[in-house]
Amino acid sequence: MASQQPSHLLQLDESTRRLLWDHLKEIIERYQNDVDNHRVTPLLEPSKIRAALSALDFKKSIDPLQAVDFIASQLWENQVHTPHARYYGLFNPAPTTMGIAGDMLAAAFNPQLAAWSHSPFAVEAEQHLIRSFGHLFGYPQSETDGTFTSGGAEANHTALLTALVNSFPALGTSGVQSLPKQPVFYVSAESHHSFLKAASISGIGKESVRIVPVDNQLKINIDILQNTITADRKNGFAPFLLVGTAGTTSAGVIDPLEHLVRIAKEEELWFHVDAAWGGGAVFVTELRYLLNGCSSADSITFDAHKWLSVPMGAGIYLTRHRDILEKTFHISTSYMPRDAEGLTVIDPYHHSIQWSRRFIGLKVLLSLMVAGWDGYAESIRNMIRLGDQLRKSLVRSGWKLVNDSPLPVVCFVDASSPDIIIPEKVVQNIILRGNTWISSVVLGGSTQAIRACITNYRTADKDITALVEELNTVREIVRRG
Ligand SMILES: Cc1ncc(COP(=O)(O)O)c(C=O)c1O
């Protein structure tokens, strides 16, 4: 009998593979068709999950179909179903069909995007997308550069690093101890907390982050911002970066970007726009004005795994400084491929935080090839319409809106008895019941509210009705105690 290759359990034989692909197809198709009939939220039972995992015996090989069935059944029961039409969540959408296909192809072909010569098509495709998105945000094609990232946090981290290198070119070589003054940068109190993390891991420390209070519309307070910059300079700090948010996580608020552009120019600060979610507005002609100012930003974060609905993770960092990524991330090694030397191409490992990298852009490329700009515009427009419908319906049912956003993030409290109908209690009840997922937020540091965001292109009018009915039912339950 011929002995089996030692790899036969790594690459399974053709007939098993065909069975497995068919089986996976069934699992994925069932999920697409049935997810809306399932609870949105899981029952949180860590001991049950750990027991199921502990029962796995890695000394024995298990049938591949059984293995994927185990995973699928665990995922069915143990996740918040973000692709569910009644998930009103944190910008995690239902993945596009083509995005799922893209992730499958990327896994199977496994192109390595560290060096251009290993994956010329993949690197060029990502660069083409970067230029296309840059153009959409108003960057001239000839000036646009950027990189795909794991998500918005890595894109914001990249922005912080490039802004630092722009102001302190010796930083990469000599480190933070060589800086003549303590660098400081400015974000609003409603900005994403990835900036604090980035400050901490970049070595400049969280104390370098000036968290500027917001005004009564939850936008960065311009007067306080100006005063803080002035005081910082007077006190011997080195301001280097100003961040504007286009679509805050809690309330979908857009900072006054054009005003921030002017301040950044006057103060010679790098201006970064975190448009991780709100950047989706550039797809809709009549909403593009909301992002006026982005074209003058030094860099922009835009997350394809938010409003472009591709599977996680797919973030994008864009910049109009063509040399800054190389200045920040260039490294020389003898072992990396040099097959493309002499060609005018970019090696992504010189150009970003990551080294080995997945073809992140593929799921974006395929989704865009099929949906097109117009397909996305239509879907985003519909979500905006549903947001307006939700607002009207909430007000009719005695809820009070507490945020003002052109985007479909709706924050609200009970209008008549806010001291009894505490947002946290409503949200806890709703999550336990499992029919929908919403969250609670604290706005401007003091207003507790319920937050519902239409972030899923599958959400329809009937789901908005169901959400408001669920909220009204739970309000009665909370009222009765
Ligand atoms: C405004 C904003 N910026 C950045 C991020 C971080 O993005 P990611 O979770 O993709 O890293 C988020 C996440 O929701 C966000 O809302």
Ligand as a Chemical Component Dictionary entry (heavy atoms), coordinates in Angstrom:
data_LIG
# 
_chem_comp.id                   LIG 
_chem_comp.type                 NON-POLYMER 
_chem_comp.pdbx_formal_charge   0 
_chem_comp.three_letter_code    LIG 
# 
loop_
_chem_comp_atom.comp_id 
_chem_comp_atom.atom_id 
_chem_comp_atom.alt_atom_id 
_chem_comp_atom.type_symbol 
_chem_comp_atom.charge 
_chem_comp_atom.model_Cartn_x 
_chem_comp_atom.model_Cartn_y 
_chem_comp_atom.model_Cartn_z 
_chem_comp_atom.pdbx_ordinal 
LIG C1 C1 C 0 -14.797 57.147 14.187 1  
LIG C2 C2 C 0 -14.069 55.834 14.337 2  
LIG N1 N1 N 0 -12.740 55.805 14.167 3  
LIG C3 C3 C 0 -12.027 54.668 14.298 4  
LIG C4 C4 C 0 -12.651 53.487 14.651 5  
LIG C5 C5 C 0 -11.837 52.232 14.817 6  
LIG O1 O1 O 0 -12.054 51.401 13.719 7  
LIG P1 P1 P 0 -11.725 49.840 13.762 8  
LIG O2 O2 O 0 -12.640 49.261 14.778 9  
LIG O3 O3 O 0 -11.997 49.426 12.362 10 
LIG O4 O4 O 0 -10.288 49.687 14.124 11 
LIG C6 C6 C 0 -14.034 53.470 14.847 12 
LIG C7 C7 C 0 -14.734 52.239 15.207 13 
LIG O5 O5 O 0 -15.930 52.170 15.315 14 
LIG C8 C8 C 0 -14.759 54.680 14.695 15 
LIG O6 O6 O 0 -16.084 54.745 14.903 16 
# 
loop_
_chem_comp_bond.comp_id 
_chem_comp_bond.atom_id_1 
_chem_comp_bond.atom_id_2 
_chem_comp_bond.value_order 
_chem_comp_bond.pdbx_ordinal 
LIG C1 C2 SING 1  
LIG C2 N1 SING 2  
LIG C2 C8 DOUB 3  
LIG N1 C3 DOUB 4  
LIG C3 C4 SING 5  
LIG C4 C5 SING 6  
LIG C4 C6 DOUB 7  
LIG C5 O1 SING 8  
LIG O1 P1 SING 9  
LIG P1 O2 DOUB 10 
LIG P1 O3 SING 11 
LIG P1 O4 SING 12 
LIG C6 C7 SING 13 
LIG C6 C8 SING 14 
LIG C7 O5 DOUB 15 
LIG C8 O6 SING 16 
# 
